[in-house]
Amino acid sequence: MLLLLIAPIKIWAQNNTLTGNIFDNDNRSTALQGASIKNLNTKALVLADKDGHFAITAKIGDLISFGMVGFQTDTVYLTNLFPKNVYLRAQVNNLNTVDINGTKVSPMLGNLGNPDNKAPTHQLDYSKEKGGLRLNLGYGKWRKEQLKIQELQQQEQYQDEITKNFNEQTIKSTVKFEGSDIRNFIDLFHPTVDQVKAERPFNYTYYIVKAYHAWLKLPQDQRKLPPLIKLKTSN
């Protein structure tokens, strides 16, 4: 009974912890004692023991960096929490020749070396052995994609807010709209996302009243959007 009660707790703990060992890539039997392992999402930081072993709190989707003085920092995007063996390459410093154009860009600096973003500066290496998405200078591109997704989600939230507050029901409950042209009124005075974002919180009641008075001043032939131009089709 005691074993049955302890087992779920042990499994739960494993599901929130990443374990593994960290070695020198050139001499894979040499453990890197004191190597730093950092969770870039939670800022948690641990050091490898004398055997190179480490354990750090993490979950799938976190970014984990492995580093040590004299070695190149390696960063992994977790796709699972299987134990990992990490091999760090020695840092090579060439002091004889300084080539600015050929200087390597840090993984955390994104696309500074590629402002036009014409070609990707980062690549993703799907590593089954290490159980993760290995980032080859890929964090900048991944971050840009996440920001783009957040921007689209924000746009969608604003559109939902506008639809909820500027529709036939809310307009008729705010002003005494007469006639069957309410759809034309909505099309003509539909607030844009930029308008709503510029004034937070957006006063829809005031906007509807103001738009309705502007509508009443319009000539009858201007109380609707102009028809779309039909393109001629070639036979």
DRENLO-28902 format. One record per residue: x, y, z of N, C-alpha, C, O in turn. Coordinates in steps of 0.2 Angstrom, whole numbers. Layout:
BEGIN
X|Y|Z|X|Y|Z|X|Y|Z|X|Y|Z
...
END
This chain:
BEGIN
4|-6|0|0|0|0|4|6|0|3|11|-4
10|6|4|14|12|4|18|13|-2|18|19|-4
20|8|-6|23|9|-12|18|12|-17|20|16|-22
12|10|-17|7|12|-22|5|20|-20|4|23|-25
6|22|-14|5|29|-13|11|33|-15|10|39|-17
17|30|-14|23|34|-16|24|35|-23|26|40|-26
22|30|-27|23|29|-34|20|35|-38|24|38|-42
14|37|-37|11|43|-41|15|50|-39|16|54|-43
17|50|-33|21|56|-31|28|56|-34|30|62|-37
31|51|-35|38|50|-38|37|52|-46|41|55|-49
32|49|-49|30|50|-56|29|58|-57|31|61|-62
25|61|-53|23|68|-53|30|72|-53|30|77|-57
34|70|-48|40|74|-48|45|74|-54|48|79|-56
45|68|-57|49|66|-63|46|71|-69|50|73|-73
40|71|-69|36|75|-74|38|82|-74|37|86|-79
41|85|-68|42|92|-68|50|93|-67|52|98|-65
54|88|-68|61|89|-67|65|86|-73|63|80|-76
70|89|-76|74|87|-81|81|85|-78|84|89|-74
83|79|-79|89|76|-77|94|74|-82|92|74|-88
100|73|-81|105|71|-86|112|72|-84|113|73|-78
117|72|-89|124|73|-87|127|77|-93|124|77|-98
132|81|-91|135|85|-95|143|84|-96|146|83|-91
145|83|-102|152|81|-103|156|85|-108|152|90|-111
162|85|-108|166|88|-113|165|84|-120|166|78|-120
164|88|-125|162|85|-132|169|81|-135|168|76|-138
175|84|-134|181|81|-136|183|75|-133|186|70|-135
182|75|-126|183|69|-122|177|67|-118|176|69|-113
173|63|-121|166|62|-119|166|58|-112|160|57|-109
172|56|-110|172|52|-103|173|58|-97|173|56|-91
174|64|-99|176|69|-94|170|73|-93|167|77|-97
168|72|-86|162|76|-84|164|83|-83|169|84|-80
159|88|-84|160|95|-83|157|97|-76|152|99|-76
161|96|-71|159|98|-64|158|106|-64|163|109|-66
153|108|-61|152|115|-61|149|119|-67|147|125|-67
147|115|-72|143|118|-78|137|120|-75|133|117|-71
135|126|-78|128|129|-76|123|127|-81|123|126|-87
117|125|-78|111|123|-82|105|128|-80|104|128|-74
103|132|-84|98|137|-83|92|136|-87|92|135|-93
86|137|-83|79|137|-87|78|144|-88|77|148|-84
78|146|-95|77|152|-97|70|155|-96|69|161|-96
65|151|-95|58|153|-94|57|154|-87|54|159|-85
60|150|-82|58|151|-75|64|155|-72|64|157|-66
70|155|-75|76|158|-72|79|154|-67|84|156|-64
77|147|-66|80|143|-61|87|141|-64|88|140|-70
92|140|-59|99|139|-61|102|133|-56|101|134|-50
105|128|-59|108|123|-55|115|122|-58|117|124|-64
120|119|-54|126|117|-56|127|110|-57|124|106|-52
131|107|-61|132|100|-62|137|98|-56|141|101|-54
136|92|-54|140|89|-48|147|86|-51|148|87|-57
151|83|-47|157|80|-49|157|75|-55|161|74|-58
151|72|-55|150|67|-60|147|70|-67|145|66|-71
146|77|-66|142|80|-72|135|79|-72|131|81|-76
132|76|-66|125|75|-66|121|82|-64|124|86|-60
115|83|-66|111|88|-65|104|86|-64|102|82|-67
100|91|-61|93|90|-60|90|97|-60|92|100|-55
85|99|-64|82|106|-64|75|105|-65|73|101|-69
71|109|-62|64|110|-63|63|112|-70|65|118|-72
58|109|-73|57|111|-80|51|107|-83|48|103|-79
48|110|-88|42|107|-91|43|107|-99|47|111|-101
39|103|-103|39|103|-110|38|110|-112|33|113|-110
42|113|-117|41|119|-120|46|124|-117|47|130|-120
50|122|-112|55|127|-109|61|127|-113|63|122|-116
65|132|-112|71|133|-115|77|132|-110|77|136|-105
81|127|-111|86|126|-106|93|127|-109|95|125|-115
97|131|-106|104|133|-108|109|129|-104|108|128|-98
115|127|-107|120|123|-104|126|127|-105|128|128|-111
130|129|-100|136|133|-101|141|132|-96|140|129|-91
148|134|-98|153|133|-94|159|137|-97|159|138|-103
163|140|-92|168|145|-95|173|140|-99|175|135|-97
175|143|-105|179|139|-109|175|135|-114|179|132|-118
169|135|-114|165|130|-118|159|134|-121|157|139|-118
157|132|-127|151|135|-131|145|134|-127|143|128|-125
141|139|-126|134|138|-123|129|134|-128|129|136|-134
126|129|-125|121|126|-129|114|127|-126|113|127|-120
109|128|-131|102|129|-129|98|124|-132|98|122|-138
93|121|-128|88|116|-130|81|118|-128|80|120|-123
77|117|-133|70|118|-133|67|111|-131|67|106|-135
64|110|-125|62|104|-123|55|101|-126|50|105|-126
56|95|-129|50|92|-132|48|86|-128|43|83|-129
52|84|-123|51|79|-118|55|80|-112|60|84|-112
54|76|-107|58|77|-101|62|70|-100|64|69|-94
64|67|-105|69|61|-104|75|63|-102|78|69|-104
79|59|-98|86|61|-96|90|62|-102|90|59|-107
95|67|-102|99|69|-107|106|69|-106|108|71|-100
110|67|-111|117|68|-110|119|74|-115|117|74|-121
122|79|-112|124|85|-116|132|85|-116|135|84|-111
134|87|-122|141|87|-124|143|95|-126|140|97|-131
147|98|-122|149|105|-124|155|105|-128|160|102|-126
155|109|-133|162|110|-137|166|115|-134|163|120|-131
172|114|-134|177|119|-131|177|126|-135|176|126|-142
177|132|-132|177|138|-135|184|139|-139|189|139|-136
183|141|-145|189|142|-149|190|150|-150|185|153|-153
195|153|-148|197|160|-148|203|161|-153|208|159|-152
202|165|-158|207|166|-163|209|174|-163|205|178|-165
215|175|-159|216|182|-158|221|185|-164|223|191|-163
223|181|-168|227|183|-174|224|188|-179|226|193|-181
218|186|-180|214|189|-186|207|191|-183|204|187|-180
205|197|-184|198|199|-182|194|201|-188|196|205|-192
189|197|-189|185|197|-195|178|199|-192|174|194|-190
176|205|-193|169|207|-190|164|204|-194|159|202|-191
164|204|-201|159|201|-205|158|193|-203|152|191|-204
163|190|-201|162|183|-199|161|181|-192|161|175|-190
160|186|-188|159|185|-181|153|182|-179|148|183|-182
153|177|-175|147|173|-173|143|177|-169|145|180|-164
136|176|-170|131|180|-166|129|176|-160|128|170|-161
129|179|-154|126|175|-149|119|172|-150|115|176|-153
117|167|-147|110|164|-148|105|169|-146|99|169|-148
107|173|-140|102|177|-137|101|184|-141|97|188|-138
105|185|-146|104|192|-149|100|192|-155|99|197|-159
96|186|-157|91|186|-162|94|187|-169|100|184|-170
91|191|-173|93|192|-180|97|199|-181|96|202|-186
101|201|-176|104|207|-177|109|207|-183|110|212|-186
112|201|-184|116|201|-190|113|200|-196|116|200|-202
106|200|-196|102|199|-202|96|204|-202|90|201|-201
97|210|-202|91|215|-201|86|214|-206|80|215|-204
87|212|-212|82|212|-217|78|205|-217|73|204|-220
81|201|-213|78|194|-212|77|190|-219|72|187|-219
81|192|-223|81|188|-230|82|181|-230|79|177|-234
87|179|-225|88|172|-225|89|171|-217|91|175|-213
86|165|-215|86|163|-208|93|162|-205|98|159|-208
94|166|-200|101|165|-196|101|159|-192|106|157|-189
95|156|-191|95|150|-186|92|144|-189|88|145|-194
94|139|-187|91|132|-189|89|128|-183|92|129|-178
84|124|-184|82|119|-179|84|112|-180|84|110|-186
87|109|-175|90|102|-176|86|98|-171|86|98|-165
81|93|-174|77|89|-170|81|83|-168|83|79|-172
83|82|-162|87|77|-159|84|72|-155|81|73|-150
83|66|-158|79|61|-155|83|58|-149|81|57|-144
90|58|-150|95|55|-145|94|60|-138|94|57|-133
94|66|-139|94|71|-134|87|73|-132|86|76|-126
82|71|-135|75|72|-133|73|79|-133|69|81|-129
76|83|-138|74|90|-138|75|93|-145|78|90|-149
73|99|-145|74|103|-151|80|107|-150|80|112|-146
86|106|-153|92|109|-152|92|115|-156|91|115|-162
94|121|-153|94|128|-156|101|129|-159|105|130|-155
101|130|-165|107|133|-168|106|140|-170|104|142|-175
107|144|-165|106|151|-165|99|152|-168|97|157|-172
94|148|-165|87|149|-167|82|152|-163|76|153|-165
84|155|-157|80|158|-153|76|164|-155|71|165|-154
80|168|-159|78|174|-162|72|173|-166|67|177|-166
72|169|-171|67|167|-176|61|164|-172|55|166|-173
62|160|-167|57|157|-163|53|162|-160|47|162|-159
57|167|-157|54|173|-153|50|177|-157|44|179|-155
52|179|-164|48|183|-168|42|179|-170|36|183|-171
42|173|-171|36|169|-173|31|169|-167|25|170|-168
33|169|-161|29|169|-155|26|176|-154|20|177|-153
29|181|-156|27|188|-155|22|189|-161|17|193|-160
23|186|-167|18|187|-172|11|183|-170|6|186|-172
12|178|-167|6|174|-165|2|178|-160|-4|178|-160
6|181|-155|3|185|-150|-1|191|-153|-6|193|-151
2|194|-158|-1|200|-161|-7|198|-165|-12|202|-164
-7|192|-168|-13|190|-172|-19|188|-167|-25|190|-168
-17|185|-161|-22|184|-156|-25|190|-153|-31|190|-151
-21|195|-152|-23|202|-149|-28|205|-154|-33|208|-152
-26|205|-161|-31|207|-166|-38|204|-166|-43|207|-166
-37|197|-165|-44|194|-165|-48|195|-158|-54|196|-159
-44|197|-153|-48|199|-147|-51|205|-148|-57|206|-145
-48|210|-151|-51|217|-152|-57|216|-157|-62|219|-156
-56|212|-162|-62|211|-167|-68|208|-163|-74|210|-164
-67|203|-159|-72|200|-155|-75|206|-150|-82|206|-150
-71|210|-147|-74|215|-143|-78|220|-147|-84|222|-145
-76|222|-153|-80|227|-157|-86|224|-159|-92|227|-159
-86|217|-161|-92|214|-164|-97|213|-158|-103|214|-159
-95|212|-152|-99|212|-146|-103|218|-144|-108|218|-142
-99|224|-145|-102|230|-143|-104|235|-148|-107|240|-147
-103|233|-155|-106|237|-160|-110|233|-165|-107|230|-170
-116|231|-163|-120|227|-168|-127|230|-167|-128|235|-164
-132|227|-171|-138|230|-172|-142|230|-165|-145|235|-163
-141|225|-160|-144|226|-154|-142|231|-150|-146|235|-147
-135|232|-149|-132|238|-145|-134|244|-148|-135|249|-144
-134|245|-154|-135|251|-158|-143|253|-156|-144|259|-155
-147|249|-157|-154|250|-156|-156|252|-149|-161|255|-147
-152|249|-144|-153|250|-137|-150|257|-135|-152|259|-130
-146|260|-139|-142|266|-138|-146|272|-141|-147|277|-137
-148|271|-147|-151|277|-151|-157|274|-154|-158|268|-155
-162|279|-156|-168|277|-159|-167|277|-167|-168|281|-170
-164|271|-169|-162|270|-176|-168|269|-180|-171|264|-178
-170|273|-184|-176|272|-188|-174|270|-195|-169|272|-198
-178|265|-198|-177|263|-205|-173|256|-205|-171|254|-200
-172|254|-211|-169|247|-212|-162|248|-214|-159|243|-217
-159|253|-214|-152|254|-216|-147|253|-211|-141|256|-211
-149|250|-205|-144|249|-200|-138|245|-202|-132|246|-199
-139|241|-207|-133|237|-209|-128|242|-213|-122|241|-212
-131|246|-217|-126|251|-220|-123|256|-215|-117|258|-216
-127|257|-209|-124|261|-204|-118|258|-201|-113|261|-199
-119|251|-199|-114|247|-196|-107|247|-201|-102|248|-199
-109|246|-207|-103|245|-212|-99|252|-213|-93|252|-213
-103|257|-212|-100|264|-214|-96|267|-207|-91|270|-208
-99|265|-201|-96|268|-195|-93|262|-191|-91|264|-185
-91|257|-194|-88|251|-190|-82|253|-187|-77|255|-191
-80|254|-180|-74|256|-178|-68|251|-180|-69|245|-180
-63|254|-181|-57|250|-183|-53|247|-176|-54|250|-171
-49|242|-177|-45|240|-171|-40|245|-169|-39|246|-163
-37|249|-173|-33|255|-171|-37|260|-167|-34|263|-162
-43|262|-169|-47|266|-165|-48|264|-158|-47|267|-153
-50|257|-157|-51|254|-151|-45|254|-147|-45|255|-141
-39|252|-150|-33|252|-146|-31|258|-144|-27|259|-138
-32|264|-147|-30|271|-146|-33|273|-140|-30|278|-136
-39|271|-138|-43|274|-132|-45|268|-128|-50|265|-130
-42|267|-123|-44|261|-118|-46|264|-111|-42|268|-108
-52|262|-109|-57|258|-112|-61|262|-117|-62|268|-116
-62|258|-123|-66|262|-128|-73|263|-126|-77|258|-124
-76|269|-127|-83|271|-125|-87|270|-131|-88|274|-135
-90|264|-131|-94|262|-137|-101|266|-137|-103|268|-142
-104|267|-131|-110|271|-131|-109|278|-134|-113|280|-138
-104|282|-132|-102|288|-134|-101|288|-142|-103|292|-146
-97|283|-144|-95|282|-151|-102|281|-155|-102|284|-161
-106|277|-153|-113|275|-157|-117|282|-157|-119|283|-163
-117|286|-152|-121|292|-152|-118|297|-157|-122|300|-161
-112|298|-157|-108|302|-161|-109|300|-168|-110|304|-173
-108|294|-170|-109|291|-176|-116|292|-179|-117|293|-185
-121|291|-175|-128|291|-177|-129|299|-179|-133|300|-184
-127|304|-175|-128|311|-177|-125|312|-184|-127|316|-188
-119|309|-185|-115|310|-191|-119|307|-197|-119|310|-202
-122|301|-195|-126|298|-200|-132|302|-203|-134|302|-209
-135|305|-198|-141|309|-199|-140|315|-204|-144|317|-208
-134|318|-203|-132|323|-207|-130|322|-214|-129|326|-219
-129|315|-216|-127|313|-222|-133|313|-227|-138|312|-225
-132|315|-234|-137|314|-239|-139|307|-239|-135|303|-238
-145|306|-242|-147|299|-242|-143|295|-247|-142|289|-245
-140|297|-252|-136|293|-257|-129|292|-254|-125|288|-257
-127|295|-248|-121|294|-245|-121|289|-239|-116|289|-235
-127|287|-238|-128|283|-231|-126|275|-233|-129|271|-229
-121|274|-237|-119|267|-238|-113|267|-241|-111|272|-245
-109|262|-241|-102|261|-244|-103|261|-251|-108|258|-254
-99|264|-255|-99|263|-263|-98|256|-265|-95|252|-261
-102|254|-270|-101|247|-272|-94|245|-274|-91|249|-277
-92|239|-274|-86|237|-276|-86|237|-284|-90|235|-287
-80|239|-286|-79|239|-294|-78|232|-296|-74|228|-294
-82|230|-301|-82|224|-304|-77|223|-309|-76|228|-314
-72|219|-309|-67|218|-314|-69|214|-320|-73|210|-320
-67|217|-326|-69|214|-332|-65|207|-333|-59|207|-332
-69|202|-335|-66|196|-336|-65|195|-344|-69|196|-348
-59|193|-345|-57|192|-352|-59|185|-354|-58|180|-351
-62|185|-360|-64|178|-363|-58|174|-366|-59|169|-369
END
